[in-house]
Amino acid sequence: MARIPKIFIDSSVLIAGLYSNKGGSAKILKKIAQRKLVGFISPPIIEETKRNIRKKFSLKLLSELEAIVKGLTIQETFEPQDIFEFKPLINIKDLHVLVFAKNSKADFLITLDKKHFKTKKLQEANLPFKILTPREFLSLK
C-alpha cells in the first residue's frame, strides 16, 4: 500500500478552501477529510486564519474552519534552533510556518503565498519538504 502524503497547510489554503469549494485548496481539504492526505497545521496558523476570517469574510466560515481543523493534526511544538536555520530565508512574520512545517515532518508545505514562499532563496535551500501551491501539488499525481 502506498504511503499517504503528509502536507502542512498555510492559512492561505485554508481560507481559499473555505471561501470556494471549486479550487485546488478545496480539493486538498476534501482529500484530507477523505484521509487520502495527512494534513498538518499549527496553532499560529489557526489563529491567523480566524483573524482573517473575522476581518474579511462571513463569520459562518469560522464554524466551517473548526470542522476542518478537527481533521488536521496540530503541530504544537518546534525546535528553537530551527528559527536560526530558517531566519535568513524568509520574512520574520512567516518564519513560524517553515519551523512548524519542518517539525511536522511533512513532505510538502502547501501555500498560495507565492510572494513569500516561492522565492529563489527558498527554492535553493535544502529544505526537508517541498513548497508547492495547491495546483502544483495536485498536478503531481
N, C-alpha and C positions, 0 to 999 in steps of 0.2 A: 504494500500500500504506500502511495506517495506521501511524503511529508507535507503537512499543511503549512503554507507560508505564514510567517509571523510579520505583522505590519504595525508600525507605530503611526498613528494618525494625528495630524496637526489640526488646530481649531478651524482652519480654512476649509478643510474637508468635511468636518462635522457640520459647519454652518451651511455649506453648499448642499450637502446631502439632506439636511433638514428642510432647506428652503425649496428645493426642487427634487422631485422623485425621478427625474429623467436623465440626469447626467452621470458621469463617471463616479462622482463622490457617492451618490445614492446607490449605485451598483455595488460599490465597495462595502458600504454599510449593510446592504442586503446580504452580501456574501458572508460577512461576519455573523449576522443573525442566523444564517443557514449553516454556520460552523464550517464553511469552506475556507475561511481565513481566520487566523487568530489575531484579534485586534488589541492593541495596547494604547493606553493614554496615561497622562499624568494629572495630578491634582491642579497644577497651574494651568494646564490646557483646558480642563473642565471649567475653571473659574473664568478664564479669558473668554471662552465660548459663551458662558452665561452672561458675562458683562456685555459682550457684543450683541447678543440676542435682546437683552433688555434695552439697549441703546438704539438698535436699528430695526428690530423685527417684532412680530407678534409674540406676546408672552405665551401663547399656546405652544410655541416651539420649545419652551422650557420643559414642559411635561414630556414632549417627544424626545428631548435630549436625555432626560432621566431614564427613559425606557431604553435608549440606545446605550447609554453608559453601563447599564446593568449587564449588557452582553460583552463588555470590554474588560480586559484585565487592566487594573490600575497599577501602574508602576510608581510606587511611592518613594522609593529610595534611589539615591545616586551617590556615586563616589566623588567626594570633593575634589580629588586630583583631576577628575575629568574636566572640571571647569577650566583649569590651566591648559589642558590639552586642546580644547576647542576655542578658547578665547581669541587666539589670533585669526580664526577662520570666519567669525560671524559677529554681527552686532550683539552687544551685551543683552538686549531685550529678548533675543531669540536663542541665546546660548543654552537655556534650560531645555529646549526642545532636543538639541543634539545630545545633551547629557542623559536625559531620560530615555531617548531612543537607544542609545548605546547600552544602558543598563537594563533595558527590557530584553536585550539580545534579539531584537527584531532583525529580520532580513532586509526590510525596507522601511524608509521614512516616506510617508505619502503626504504631500502638501501641494497646495495651489499657489503658494507664495514663491513664485519664481524669482522675484527681485532679491530676496534674501537667502534662498536656499539653492538656487540653481546657478550659483556663481562659479567662476573659474577656480577660485581657491578651494571651494568645497568639492568640486568635481575632481580636482587633482589630489585632494587629501586622501590618505589611505584609511577611509572610514570603514568600520565593520558592517555597514549597511549601505544600501544604495538609496539615493534620494530621487524619487520619481513623482510625477504628477499622477493623478488617478488615471488619466488616459494612457500615459506611458506604462503604468503598471498593468492595466487591463489588456494592453496590446502584447504583453509578454507571453500570453498563453495562446 
